[in-house]
């Protein structure tokens, strides 16, 4: 009904239907462009108002990849306690959707484990994000050391969906080593993969952060495999030339200056020690 009323107000149809698909008419395209300009002006207005209010009131819009749900909420806790007047909008989605949001400048900051290749963005690492091989704790390989990659490839693999940043990193390593993976099952969430591993359906590679809430009785174990862990980082990203609000700038500085220390003080105690040498590197 609202679309019909909008078309009536414009005086021209905004959509045309071809088969089962809808397409914007020329009038619809003009209206879409105008609306985007209006929303951009409103966004700048919100930034100006937030700057006038300082850090007492305002909003922070974040878009993060799925695995970051194990990290960012715990980092947000102390930040929001420090600035209780701030409202946070946190969008958790896959790698491709976060890049779409970034391209459309829909949020203040973006958290990714694989930065985009485009040069018109500001990219800053703030926390380690190693990828490890996970298996059922009674798996035959659980007690072996320095497992060859070729031996690992003989096991059925459970993988994130195509387009996932984690999957791209795994595939890149195996391709570089000339080893072919046996992907038995594609799943769209880390929790589903962990349940599948616990059920004996296969092994997988996930971020070490996905184990943050696992207790001592976890059904999962980390396998000792050559070329693992895959060293990666979490990155905070925003478009080049973007004017960050005072709130977004404060959270950006907080991630870069305090993010790692805060992470190690929360549920991540102990998980950073995996794969480090005695001197902590």
Secondary structure, DSSP 8 states (H G I E B T S, - for coil): -HHHHHHHHHTS-SEEEETTEEEE-HHHHHHHHHHHHHHHHHHHHHHHHHHHHTTSSEEEEEEEEGGGGGTHHHHHHHHHHHSTTEEEEEEEE-HHHHHHHHHHT-SSEEEESS--S-SSEEEEEEEE--EEEEEETT-TTTT-SSB-HHHHTTS-EEEE-TT-HHHHHHHHHHHHTT----EEEEES-HHHHHHHHHTTS-BEEEEGGGGTT--TT-SEEE--BTT-SB--EEEEEEETT----HHHHHHHHHHHHHHHHHHHHTTTTTGGGTT--TT--
